[in-house]
Amino acid sequence: MGTEIAKAIVGGVLTGGVYALMAAGLTLIFGVMEIINIAQGALVVVGAYLSFVLQVHLHIDPFIGLIFTMPIMFVLGVTIEWGFIRKLKTQNRTALSILVTYAIAIVLEGILTMIFSTNLKTIDAWYVEKSLHVFGFYLPYVYLFGFALAAGLLLALYIFLYRTRSGQSIRAAVQNRTGAELIGININRVSALTFGVGVAVTAGGGMIFGATNSFNPNSSYDLISRLLVIIVLGGLGSIGGSLIAAIMALVIEDVTAVVWSPVWASTMFFAVLIVVLIVRPNGLFGQKATRAQ
């Protein structure tokens, strides 16, 4: 039993890193724009399909394919922000964003269904079926590579936010949107950049998701429910909090499947959120709202 629990913990950590990558964009978008992007799950699935197309039709390795899929997803994110999100009025912006992005998710699902049908797809590569044997553990290469990718992209996102002028503008908008406008920061440009970056990182998460799960256009529903749990659990707007929350939730889910029952594993994933919010309503690393509007 001890070995099985240890395997569950390791698996939860590796899987949690990938979920953190998928949730990072959702967290970033809310932190800067106060937009709850319900379409994030559908965008992850779009990223999975893009990697699938490159792998099947052009024989491009999914990881190498990110060179193409991330810019495509960035442009898609900027287009969505410009065409739909920017037009939302400041008043009731957050509530309206739920309706608008849900509609976007439905449209994306319809387009994917029209192009690919509802048949399940998987992304295949040499590392999907092979494992690394270390200290009695068999660690799937795809999860190891996925965790490394998640760590690398999250580090790149951190460097972007804290070491570049564009990142400083984004952080200024997080702290005080009105104040940022007063000192000359173009909020529309910052919003477009934020949404673009937030969607671009889903390409990596979508690729790993597609390599470790069968997927179709309907896969977004379970994804978005989990991603919302992660960002609320970690604290809205906290990328670091999302990382810790994702790992914690996935470890608890996997350990529950081993020591109790797989039937209750998913339930525990959501039960963790309820317990944490009772004790700490702002999430693990959330702060009370203090920013000016």
C-alpha positions in Angstrom: 0.0 0.0 0.0 2.9 2.4 0.8 4.4 2.0 -2.6 1.0 2.5 -4.3 0.5 5.7 -2.3 4.0 6.9 -3.2 3.2 6.3 -6.9 -0.1 8.1 -6.6 1.7 11.2 -5.1 4.3 11.2 -7.8 1.6 10.9 -10.5 -0.4 13.6 -8.9 2.5 16.0 -8.9 3.3 15.3 -12.5 -0.3 15.7 -13.6 -0.8 18.7 -11.4 2.0 20.5 -13.2 0.2 20.1 -16.5 -3.1 21.3 -15.0 -1.3 24.3 -13.5 -0.1 25.2 -17.0 -3.7 25.0 -18.4 -5.0 27.1 -15.5 -2.2 29.7 -15.6 -3.7 31.5 -18.6 -7.1 31.5 -16.9 -5.6 33.0 -13.8 -3.6 35.6 -15.7 -6.7 36.7 -17.6 -8.8 37.1 -14.5 -6.0 38.9 -12.6 -5.5 41.6 -15.2 -9.0 41.9 -16.9 -11.4 40.4 -14.3 -12.7 38.2 -17.0 -13.8 34.6 -16.2 -12.9 32.8 -19.4 -15.3 29.9 -19.5 -13.9 29.1 -23.0 -10.5 28.1 -21.5 -11.4 24.4 -21.5 -12.5 24.6 -25.2 -9.3 26.4 -26.1 -7.2 23.7 -24.4 -9.1 21.2 -26.7 -8.3 23.4 -29.7 -4.7 23.2 -28.7 -4.9 19.4 -28.6 -6.5 19.3 -32.0 -3.8 21.6 -33.5 -1.1 19.3 -32.2 -3.0 16.3 -33.5 -3.2 17.7 -37.0 0.5 18.6 -37.1 1.4 15.1 -35.8 -1.0 13.1 -38.1 -0.8 15.1 -41.3 2.6 16.7 -41.2 4.4 14.2 -38.9 5.7 16.9 -36.6 6.5 15.9 -33.1 3.9 17.4 -30.7 6.6 19.2 -28.6 8.2 20.7 -31.7 4.8 21.5 -33.0 4.4 24.0 -30.1 6.6 26.4 -32.2 3.6 26.6 -34.5 0.6 26.0 -32.2 1.5 28.6 -29.5 1.6 31.6 -32.0 -1.6 30.4 -33.6 -3.3 30.2 -30.1 -1.8 33.7 -29.3 -3.4 35.2 -32.4 -6.7 33.4 -31.6 -6.6 34.9 -28.1 -5.9 38.4 -29.3 -8.8 38.0 -31.9 -11.2 36.9 -29.2 -10.3 39.8 -26.9 -10.6 42.4 -29.7 -13.8 41.0 -31.2 -15.7 40.1 -28.0 -14.2 40.9 -24.7 -13.1 44.5 -25.4 -16.7 45.5 -26.2 -17.9 44.5 -22.7 -18.9 47.5 -20.5 -16.9 48.0 -17.3 -20.0 47.7 -15.2 -21.0 44.0 -14.8 -17.9 43.1 -16.9 -17.1 40.0 -14.9 -20.7 38.6 -15.0 -21.1 39.4 -18.7 -17.7 37.7 -19.5 -19.1 34.4 -18.3 -22.0 34.5 -20.8 -19.8 35.8 -23.7 -17.0 33.2 -23.2 -19.5 30.4 -22.7 -20.9 31.4 -26.1 -17.4 31.3 -27.5 -16.9 27.9 -26.1 -20.1 26.6 -27.7 -19.0 28.1 -31.1 -15.5 26.5 -30.8 -17.1 23.1 -29.9 -19.4 23.4 -32.9 -16.5 24.2 -35.3 -14.4 21.3 -33.9 -17.3 18.9 -34.3 -17.9 20.0 -37.8 -14.3 19.5 -38.8 -13.3 16.5 -36.7 -16.7 14.9 -35.7 -17.2 13.6 -32.2 -15.0 10.6 -32.6 -12.3 10.3 -29.9 -8.8 11.2 -31.0 -5.4 10.7 -29.4 -1.9 12.2 -30.0 0.7 9.5 -30.5 4.5 9.7 -30.1 7.2 7.3 -29.0 7.2 8.7 -25.5 3.5 8.2 -24.9 3.7 4.5 -24.3 7.2 4.3 -22.7 8.2 4.8 -19.1 11.3 5.5 -17.1 12.1 3.0 -14.3 13.5 4.9 -11.3 13.7 3.5 -7.7 10.9 1.0 -8.4 8.7 3.6 -10.1 7.6 3.5 -13.7 7.3 7.1 -14.7 5.7 7.7 -18.1 7.9 9.8 -20.3 5.0 11.9 -21.5 4.2 13.0 -18.0 7.9 13.7 -17.2 8.2 15.8 -20.4 4.8 17.4 -19.7 5.9 18.5 -16.2 9.2 19.8 -17.6 7.3 21.7 -20.3 4.9 23.1 -17.7 7.8 24.2 -15.4 9.6 25.8 -18.4 6.5 27.7 -19.7 5.5 28.9 -16.2 9.1 30.1 -15.6 9.0 31.9 -18.9 5.7 33.5 -18.0 7.2 34.6 -14.6 10.2 36.1 -16.4 7.9 37.8 -18.9 5.8 39.3 -16.1 8.6 40.5 -13.9 11.5 41.2 -16.2 10.0 42.9 -19.3 8.3 46.3 -19.9 5.2 44.6 -21.2 5.1 42.4 -18.1 5.4 45.5 -15.9 2.5 47.1 -17.7 0.4 43.9 -17.1 1.3 43.9 -13.4 0.5 47.6 -13.1 -3.0 46.9 -14.6 -3.4 44.1 -12.0 -2.6 46.5 -9.1 -4.6 49.4 -10.3 -6.3 49.6 -13.7 -7.3 53.3 -13.4 -3.8 54.3 -12.1 -2.2 52.4 -15.0 -4.2 54.4 -17.5 -3.3 57.7 -15.8 0.4 57.0 -16.2 0.0 56.3 -19.9 -0.3 52.5 -20.1 -2.5 51.5 -23.1 -5.0 49.3 -21.3 -6.5 47.9 -24.6 -3.0 46.8 -25.7 -2.3 45.2 -22.3 -5.7 43.4 -22.3 -5.0 42.0 -25.8 -1.5 40.9 -24.8 -2.8 39.3 -21.6 -5.6 37.4 -23.4 -3.2 36.4 -26.1 -0.6 35.1 -23.7 -3.2 33.4 -21.5 -4.6 31.5 -24.5 -1.1 30.8 -26.0 0.0 28.7 -22.9 -3.0 26.5 -23.4 -1.3 25.1 -26.5 1.2 23.3 -24.3 -1.4 22.1 -21.9 -3.7 21.0 -24.7 -0.8 19.0 -26.3 -0.1 17.1 -23.1 -3.8 16.6 -22.5 -4.2 15.1 -25.9 -1.2 12.8 -25.5 -2.4 11.5 -22.2 -6.2 11.3 -22.8 -8.6 10.5 -25.6 -10.4 13.7 -26.5 -13.2 15.1 -28.6 -14.9 18.5 -28.8 -17.0 17.7 -25.7 -13.9 17.2 -23.5 -13.9 20.8 -22.6 -16.7 20.5 -20.0 -14.8 18.4 -17.5 -11.6 20.5 -18.2 -13.1 23.9 -17.4 -14.8 22.7 -14.2 -11.4 21.4 -12.9 -9.5 24.6 -14.1 -12.0 26.8 -12.3 -11.6 24.8 -9.1 -7.8 25.2 -9.4 -7.8 28.9 -9.8 -10.3 29.5 -7.0 -8.5 27.1 -4.7 -5.2 28.8 -5.4 -6.6 32.3 -5.1 -8.0 34.3 -8.1 -5.1 36.0 -9.9 -2.3 34.0 -8.3 -0.3 32.0 -10.8 1.9 30.5 -8.1 -1.2 29.7 -6.1 -2.7 27.8 -9.1 0.5 25.7 -9.4 0.3 24.7 -5.7 -3.5 24.2 -5.9 -3.3 22.0 -9.0 -0.6 19.8 -7.5 -2.4 19.5 -4.2 -5.8 18.7 -5.7 -4.4 16.1 -8.1 -2.3 14.4 -5.4 -5.4 14.2 -3.1 -7.4 12.8 -6.0 -4.9 10.1 -6.9 -4.2 9.1 -3.3 -8.0 8.9 -2.7 -8.3 6.5 -5.7 -5.6 4.2 -4.1 -6.6 4.2 -0.4 -10.4 4.6 -0.8 -12.0 4.2 -4.2 -11.6 5.5 -7.7 -15.3 6.3 -7.6 -14.7 8.9 -4.9 -11.5 10.4 -6.4 -13.2 13.0 -8.5 -15.5 13.9 -5.7 -12.5 14.6 -3.4 -11.1 16.9 -6.1 -14.1 19.2 -5.6 -14.4 18.6 -1.9 -11.0 20.1 -1.3 -12.3 23.4 -2.7 -15.2 23.5 -0.3 -13.0 22.8 2.7 -10.4 25.4 1.8 -13.0 28.1 1.0 -14.7 27.5 4.4 -11.4 28.1 6.1 -10.0 30.7 3.7 -12.6 32.3 1.4 -10.0 34.0 -0.8 -8.3 30.7 -1.6 -4.9 29.6 -0.5 -3.0 32.6 -1.8 -5.8 35.0 -2.7 -5.8 38.5 -1.3 -8.7 40.7 -0.5 -9.8 42.9 -3.3 -8.1 46.3 -3.0 -7.5 47.4 -6.5 -9.2 50.5 -7.9 -11.6 50.4 -10.8 
